Amino acid sequence: MRQLKFGLPKGSLQDATLQLFKMAGWNVHIQPRSHFPTIDDPEIRAILLRAQEIPRYVHDGILDGGITGYDQIVENEADVVEVADLVYSKQGLGKVRLVIAVHNDSPYQRVEDLEGKRIATELPNTVRRFLQERGVNAHVEYSWGSTEAKVPELVDAIADLTETGTTLSANNLRIVETILESNAKLIASKAAWANEWKRSKLEQIALMLKGALMAQQKVGIKLNVAEENLRDVIALLPAMRQPTISPLAEQGWYAVEAVVDERIVRELIPKLKAVGACDIIEYQLNKVVP
């Protein structure tokens, strides 16, 4: 049987990734102490790995594909195919930044002020390349975790990933510079992408995962409206294209259905009600594939 060897991220992205796959149509189960999840698709052979390792194994062709962060692709200088952006995370925002931060009381205001200083990070290769481009010669050391706790007693600065900046602020740190922005990506090896069957399978996975992600941001709206108010209702609905309109059994009445951004619903429903819409229903979506 043909199988796609696929790396799933272990650690902070694990639960969010498994939930995303479930929404996309794949049920993934992980047994305690096992690194080989079971998945209800015999064409996928999954292995659970740290996100830091996945780009390297995909680069080498040991894995056909996997999910990792863009920061890890850069850190490993992995030559891989970036199949799809998957903007999600354990906190739900999805976008993170790799930043250089110093203590609030530090005299350092610019990256250039860190000449000859000590910087701790979990992405040393990326930080060294960035500093080299800026002409800064600093000592960059690998951090095994709790990076934000090392300033100022152990190091002069850190380079760390942040999603909201809350953890940095809580540790009395301020951002000096942003090195790069990152989010999760579905990647493939060059060899797998050149294989017709594996490429088709990877594209299927990408399509369904992106559809599940889009569905998290949108909801469906159903309502009934009298013909004399139909035009006003349609004018308020920012549907993906045009709303679906169907005549009801009662003459002069219509059912209207649309997919809209969830963030606007609390403002939209009162406006719809005010122009004559009734029997309004909001419902969740599993996948949205444009």
Buried (B, 14 or more C-beta within 10 A) or exposed (E): EEBBBBBBBBEBBBEBBBBBBEBBBBEBEBEEEEEEBEBEBEBBBBBBBEBBBBBBBBBEEEBBBBBBBBBBBBBBEBEBBEBBBBEBBBEEEBEBBBBBBBBEEBEBEEBEBBEEBBBBBBBBBBBBBBBEEBEBEBEBBEBEEEBBEBBBEEBBBBBBBBBEBEBBBEBBBBBBBEBBEBBBBBBBBEEBBEBEEBBEBBBBBBBBBBBBBBBBEBBBBBBBBBEEBBEBBBEBBEBEEEBEBEEEEEEEBBBBBBBBEBEEBEEBBEBBEEBBBEEBEBEEBEBBEE
